[in-house]
């Protein structure tokens, strides 16, 4: 996969924490950020697919096999 460098501005204390976080996981800041962004994009795609499926189901409807209740008079007829 072809990659492209970007410039990211972070507060210095945030960057220091991020560098320590990456080091504890034997990773790089770049790799951590790439994985986080990829997860966000995948979650968004999964959400949109699920949303489209649910809207299609709502439009189609579900047969609940509803039967009109028997009238009260019929139940209590003697």
KOLTI-688279 format. One record per residue: residue number from 1; y, x, z of N, C-alpha, C, O in turn; residue in one letter. Coordinates in Angstrom, 3 decimals. Example, Ala and Ser with C-alpha at 12.3 -4.5 7.8 and 13.67 -1.06 7.14 Angstrom:
# residues 2
+-----+----------+----------+----------+----------+----------+----------+----------+----------+----------+----------+----------+----------+----+
:   i :       ny :       nx :       nz :      cay :      cax :      caz :       cy :       cx :       cz :       oy :       ox :       oz : aa :
+-----+----------+----------+----------+----------+----------+----------+----------+----------+----------+----------+----------+----------+----+
:   1 :   -5.690 :   13.190 :    7.800 :   -4.500 :   12.300 :    7.800 :   -3.300 :   13.200 :    7.800 :   -3.319 :   14.236 :    8.465 :  A :
:   2 :   -2.250 :   12.850 :    7.080 :   -1.060 :   13.670 :    7.140 :    0.030 :   12.900 :    7.870 :    1.138 :   13.409 :    8.039 :  S :
+-----+----------+----------+----------+----------+----------+----------+----------+----------+----------+----------+----------+----------+----+
//
This chain:
# residues 78
+-----+----------+----------+----------+----------+----------+----------+----------+----------+----------+----------+----------+----------+----+
:   i :       ny :       nx :       nz :      cay :      cax :      caz :       cy :       cx :       cz :       oy :       ox :       oz : aa :
+-----+----------+----------+----------+----------+----------+----------+----------+----------+----------+----------+----------+----------+----+
:   1 :   -1.167 :    0.843 :    0.000 :    0.000 :    0.000 :    0.000 :    1.237 :    0.893 :    0.000 :    1.332 :    1.853 :    0.765 :  X :
:   2 :    2.165 :    0.561 :   -0.859 :    3.403 :    1.331 :   -0.939 :    4.301 :    0.964 :    0.234 :    4.428 :   -0.210 :    0.580 :  X :
:   3 :    4.914 :    1.953 :    0.836 :    5.809 :    1.703 :    1.973 :    7.223 :    2.118 :    1.608 :    7.449 :    2.869 :    0.660 :  X :
:   4 :    8.162 :    1.609 :    2.383 :    9.566 :    1.959 :    2.188 :   10.191 :    2.152 :    3.556 :    9.951 :    1.366 :    4.473 :  X :
:   5 :   10.975 :    3.176 :    3.690 :   11.671 :    3.457 :    4.943 :   12.861 :    2.515 :    5.102 :   13.516 :    2.145 :    4.127 :  X :
:   6 :   13.124 :    2.135 :    6.352 :   14.300 :    1.330 :    6.673 :   15.010 :    1.986 :    7.851 :   14.436 :    2.819 :    8.553 :  X :
:   7 :   16.242 :    1.606 :    8.053 :   17.002 :    2.088 :    9.207 :   17.090 :    0.949 :   10.208 :   17.442 :   -0.178 :    9.860 :  X :
:   8 :   16.770 :    1.256 :   11.441 :   16.789 :    0.260 :   12.500 :   17.645 :    0.787 :   13.640 :   17.439 :    1.905 :   14.114 :  X :
:   9 :   18.593 :   -0.008 :   14.074 :   19.453 :    0.397 :   15.190 :   19.001 :   -0.324 :   16.448 :   18.948 :   -1.553 :   16.486 :  X :
:  10 :   18.674 :    0.452 :   17.483 :   18.258 :   -0.098 :   18.771 :   19.074 :    0.549 :   19.868 :   19.494 :    1.698 :   19.730 :  X :
:  11 :   19.307 :   -0.166 :   20.955 :   19.946 :    0.480 :   22.101 :   19.073 :    1.666 :   22.560 :   17.845 :    1.607 :   22.490 :  X :
:  12 :   19.707 :    2.708 :   23.015 :   18.989 :    3.929 :   23.368 :   17.912 :    3.689 :   24.429 :   16.809 :    4.225 :   24.318 :  X :
:  13 :   18.221 :    2.889 :   25.455 :   17.224 :    2.656 :   26.505 :   16.040 :    1.847 :   25.965 :   14.909 :    2.038 :   26.412 :  X :
:  14 :   16.286 :    0.954 :   25.016 :   15.196 :    0.199 :   24.404 :   14.298 :    1.129 :   23.589 :   13.073 :    1.024 :   23.644 :  X :
:  15 :   14.907 :    2.029 :   22.843 :   14.141 :    2.980 :   22.047 :   13.296 :    3.891 :   22.944 :   12.143 :    4.178 :   22.619 :  X :
:  16 :   13.853 :    4.342 :   24.057 :   13.087 :    5.189 :   24.973 :   11.882 :    4.437 :   25.527 :   10.784 :    4.989 :   25.601 :  X :
:  17 :   12.081 :    3.195 :   25.913 :   10.958 :    2.385 :   26.419 :    9.914 :    2.171 :   25.329 :    8.711 :    2.226 :   25.587 :  X :
:  18 :   10.386 :    1.927 :   24.110 :    9.478 :    1.708 :   22.991 :    8.666 :    2.963 :   22.678 :    7.475 :    2.871 :   22.381 :  X :
:  19 :    9.289 :    4.114 :   22.740 :    8.580 :    5.374 :   22.503 :    7.498 :    5.597 :   23.556 :    6.396 :    6.036 :   23.226 :  X :
:  20 :    7.803 :    5.297 :   24.822 :    6.798 :    5.426 :   25.883 :    5.663 :    4.417 :   25.680 :    4.489 :    4.738 :   25.864 :  X :
:  21 :    6.028 :    3.220 :   25.305 :    5.050 :    2.161 :   25.041 :    4.090 :    2.603 :   23.934 :    2.875 :    2.446 :   24.058 :  X :
:  22 :    4.639 :    3.152 :   22.861 :    3.822 :    3.614 :   21.739 :    2.932 :    4.788 :   22.164 :    1.760 :    4.846 :   21.793 :  X :
:  23 :    3.481 :    5.704 :   22.927 :    2.710 :    6.883 :   23.358 :    1.524 :    6.470 :   24.227 :    0.439 :    7.037 :   24.097 :  X :
:  24 :    1.718 :    5.484 :   25.114 :    0.616 :    5.022 :   25.970 :   -0.507 :    4.403 :   25.144 :   -1.652 :    4.349 :   25.592 :  X :
:  25 :   -0.187 :    3.946 :   23.962 :   -1.190 :    3.323 :   23.094 :   -1.646 :    4.258 :   21.972 :   -2.303 :    3.833 :   21.022 :  X :
:  26 :   -1.288 :    5.531 :   22.099 :   -1.631 :    6.523 :   21.076 :   -1.232 :    6.049 :   19.684 :   -2.012 :    6.134 :   18.735 :  X :
:  27 :   -0.025 :    5.558 :   19.582 :    0.481 :    5.031 :   18.318 :    1.895 :    5.561 :   18.110 :    2.431 :    6.301 :   18.935 :  X :
:  28 :    2.476 :    5.165 :   16.997 :    3.868 :    5.524 :   16.726 :    4.723 :    4.266 :   16.805 :    4.222 :    3.145 :   16.711 :  X :
:  29 :    6.014 :    4.477 :   16.978 :    6.941 :    3.350 :   17.003 :    6.859 :    2.599 :   15.674 :    6.856 :    1.368 :   15.644 :  X :
:  30 :    6.794 :    3.345 :   14.592 :    6.717 :    2.732 :   13.266 :    5.484 :    1.844 :   13.136 :    5.569 :    0.722 :   12.638 :  X :
:  31 :    4.336 :    2.352 :   13.588 :    3.095 :    1.574 :   13.486 :    3.151 :    0.330 :   14.368 :    2.709 :   -0.742 :   13.954 :  X :
:  32 :    3.689 :    0.462 :   15.582 :    3.806 :   -0.698 :   16.465 :    4.687 :   -1.783 :   15.853 :    4.337 :   -2.963 :   15.874 :  X :
:  33 :    5.829 :   -1.377 :   15.308 :    6.733 :   -2.341 :   14.702 :    6.117 :   -2.987 :   13.464 :    6.285 :   -4.186 :   13.240 :  X :
:  34 :    5.409 :   -2.205 :   12.667 :    4.738 :   -2.745 :   11.479 :    3.714 :   -3.796 :   11.890 :    3.664 :   -4.875 :   11.299 :  X :
:  35 :    2.901 :   -3.493 :   12.891 :    1.878 :   -4.448 :   13.346 :    2.516 :   -5.718 :   13.902 :    2.032 :   -6.820 :   13.644 :  X :
:  36 :    3.600 :   -5.568 :   14.666 :    4.275 :   -6.738 :   15.237 :    4.847 :   -7.629 :   14.135 :    4.727 :   -8.852 :   14.198 :  X :
:  37 :    5.461 :   -7.023 :   13.140 :    6.035 :   -7.794 :   12.037 :    4.933 :   -8.471 :   11.227 :    5.078 :   -9.627 :   10.829 :  X :
:  38 :    3.835 :   -7.761 :   10.981 :    2.724 :   -8.355 :   10.238 :    2.131 :   -9.551 :   10.985 :    1.765 :  -10.550 :   10.367 :  X :
:  39 :    2.034 :   -9.448 :   12.326 :    1.530 :  -10.578 :   13.124 :    2.465 :  -11.774 :   13.033 :    2.012 :  -12.909 :   12.886 :  X :
:  40 :    3.767 :  -11.524 :   13.119 :    4.735 :  -12.624 :   13.027 :    4.628 :  -13.327 :   11.676 :    4.647 :  -14.557 :   11.610 :  X :
:  41 :    4.516 :  -12.554 :   10.606 :    4.418 :  -13.146 :    9.272 :    3.118 :  -13.919 :    9.102 :    3.108 :  -14.986 :    8.488 :  X :
:  42 :    2.017 :  -13.390 :    9.641 :    0.730 :  -14.089 :    9.553 :    0.768 :  -15.384 :   10.355 :    0.263 :  -16.410 :    9.900 :  X :
:  43 :    1.362 :  -15.343 :   11.542 :    1.477 :  -16.553 :   12.364 :    2.275 :  -17.621 :   11.638 :    1.916 :  -18.799 :   11.662 :  X :
:  44 :    3.355 :  -17.210 :   10.994 :    4.202 :  -18.158 :   10.262 :    3.420 :  -18.778 :    9.100 :    3.508 :  -19.982 :    8.858 :  X :
:  45 :    2.658 :  -17.952 :    8.386 :    1.851 :  -18.448 :    7.272 :    0.788 :  -19.409 :    7.777 :    0.590 :  -20.473 :    7.190 :  X :
:  46 :    0.096 :  -19.050 :    8.862 :   -0.934 :  -19.924 :    9.441 :   -0.327 :  -21.254 :    9.877 :   -0.924 :  -22.309 :    9.666 :  X :
:  47 :    0.844 :  -21.206 :   10.476 :    1.509 :  -22.420 :   10.941 :    1.839 :  -23.323 :    9.754 :    1.595 :  -24.528 :    9.806 :  X :
:  48 :    2.386 :  -22.754 :    8.696 :    2.768 :  -23.554 :    7.531 :    1.546 :  -24.189 :    6.867 :    1.605 :  -25.336 :    6.424 :  X :
:  49 :    0.442 :  -23.445 :    6.798 :   -0.787 :  -24.007 :    6.216 :   -1.309 :  -25.160 :    7.065 :   -1.695 :  -26.198 :    6.527 :  X :
:  50 :   -1.325 :  -24.992 :    8.373 :   -1.790 :  -26.050 :    9.273 :   -0.867 :  -27.265 :    9.181 :   -1.332 :  -28.405 :    9.201 :  X :
:  51 :    0.418 :  -27.024 :    9.081 :    1.397 :  -28.116 :    8.969 :    1.147 :  -28.921 :    7.703 :    1.144 :  -30.152 :    7.737 :  X :
:  52 :    0.935 :  -28.225 :    6.576 :    0.675 :  -28.924 :    5.311 :   -0.607 :  -29.749 :    5.382 :   -0.652 :  -30.874 :    4.884 :  X :
:  53 :   -1.657 :  -29.189 :    6.005 :   -2.921 :  -29.932 :    6.147 :   -2.720 :  -31.189 :    6.982 :   -3.228 :  -32.255 :    6.635 :  X :
:  54 :   -1.983 :  -31.069 :    8.076 :   -1.782 :  -32.221 :    8.959 :   -0.924 :  -33.299 :    8.294 :   -1.188 :  -34.490 :    8.462 :  X :
:  55 :    0.075 :  -32.902 :    7.560 :    0.902 :  -33.880 :    6.850 :    0.062 :  -34.612 :    5.810 :    0.191 :  -35.826 :    5.652 :  X :
:  56 :   -0.798 :  -33.884 :    5.100 :   -1.671 :  -34.520 :    4.105 :   -2.606 :  -35.516 :    4.783 :   -2.832 :  -36.606 :    4.258 :  X :
:  57 :   -3.155 :  -35.151 :    5.947 :   -4.032 :  -36.076 :    6.678 :   -3.276 :  -37.323 :    7.126 :   -3.804 :  -38.433 :    7.057 :  X :
:  58 :   -2.035 :  -37.137 :    7.589 :   -1.247 :  -38.290 :    8.035 :   -0.935 :  -39.220 :    6.865 :   -0.961 :  -40.441 :    7.018 :  X :
:  59 :   -0.643 :  -38.650 :    5.707 :   -0.360 :  -39.483 :    4.533 :   -1.605 :  -40.239 :    4.082 :   -1.528 :  -41.399 :    3.676 :  X :
:  60 :   -2.754 :  -39.567 :    4.159 :   -4.014 :  -40.198 :    3.757 :   -4.419 :  -41.257 :    4.773 :   -4.893 :  -42.330 :    4.400 :  X :
:  61 :   -4.236 :  -40.965 :    6.025 :   -4.619 :  -41.879 :    7.095 :   -6.086 :  -41.697 :    7.460 :   -6.855 :  -41.085 :    6.719 :  X :
:  62 :   -6.453 :  -42.233 :    8.598 :   -7.828 :  -42.144 :    9.089 :   -8.326 :  -43.554 :    9.351 :   -7.652 :  -44.346 :   10.009 :  X :
:  63 :   -9.492 :  -43.861 :    8.842 :  -10.070 :  -45.186 :    9.062 :  -10.626 :  -45.249 :   10.479 :  -11.600 :  -44.571 :   10.808 :  X :
:  64 :  -10.002 :  -46.061 :   11.304 :  -10.432 :  -46.214 :   12.695 :  -11.426 :  -47.360 :   12.856 :  -11.825 :  -47.690 :   13.972 :  X :
:  65 :  -11.824 :  -47.967 :   11.733 :  -12.779 :  -49.077 :   11.726 :  -12.329 :  -50.198 :   12.661 :  -13.121 :  -50.754 :   13.421 :  X :
:  66 :  -11.052 :  -50.510 :   12.584 :  -10.483 :  -51.553 :   13.425 :  -11.024 :  -52.919 :   13.004 :  -11.089 :  -53.243 :   11.818 :  X :
:  67 :  -11.404 :  -53.696 :   13.986 :  -11.842 :  -55.075 :   13.741 :  -10.953 :  -55.987 :   14.561 :  -10.689 :  -55.743 :   15.739 :  X :
:  68 :  -10.505 :  -57.033 :   13.915 :   -9.633 :  -57.978 :   14.601 :  -10.388 :  -58.581 :   15.775 :  -11.525 :  -59.026 :   15.617 :  X :
:  69 :   -9.767 :  -58.601 :   16.951 :  -10.455 :  -59.157 :   18.115 :  -10.747 :  -60.656 :   17.933 :  -10.034 :  -61.370 :   17.228 :  X :
:  70 :  -11.800 :  -61.088 :   18.583 :  -12.167 :  -62.504 :   18.563 :  -11.120 :  -63.251 :   19.376 :  -10.601 :  -62.734 :   20.365 :  X :
:  71 :  -10.817 :  -64.459 :   18.954 :   -9.789 :  -65.221 :   19.657 :  -10.267 :  -65.591 :   21.056 :  -11.469 :  -65.666 :   21.313 :  X :
:  72 :   -9.326 :  -65.819 :   21.947 :   -9.633 :  -66.189 :   23.328 :  -10.400 :  -67.519 :   23.367 :  -11.317 :  -67.697 :   24.168 :  X :
:  73 :  -10.009 :  -68.435 :   22.498 :  -10.670 :  -69.726 :   22.459 :  -12.153 :  -69.595 :   22.104 :  -12.994 :  -70.307 :   22.653 :  X :
:  74 :  -12.463 :  -68.686 :   21.190 :  -13.858 :  -68.485 :   20.782 :  -14.668 :  -67.886 :   21.928 :  -15.825 :  -68.258 :   22.127 :  X :
:  75 :  -14.086 :  -66.979 :   22.669 :  -14.799 :  -66.349 :   23.769 :  -15.137 :  -67.374 :   24.846 :  -16.250 :  -67.375 :   25.372 :  X :
:  76 :  -14.194 :  -68.241 :   25.174 :  -14.385 :  -69.179 :   26.273 :  -14.864 :  -70.558 :   25.817 :  -14.798 :  -71.525 :   26.575 :  X :
:  77 :  -15.334 :  -70.640 :   24.605 :  -15.821 :  -71.925 :   24.078 :  -17.126 :  -72.286 :   24.768 :  -17.998 :  -71.429 :   24.918 :  X :
:  78 :  -17.280 :  -73.530 :   25.191 :  -18.491 :  -73.972 :   25.874 :  -19.210 :  -75.017 :   25.103 :  -20.255 :  -75.499 :   25.541 :  X :
+-----+----------+----------+----------+----------+----------+----------+----------+----------+----------+----------+----------+----------+----+
//
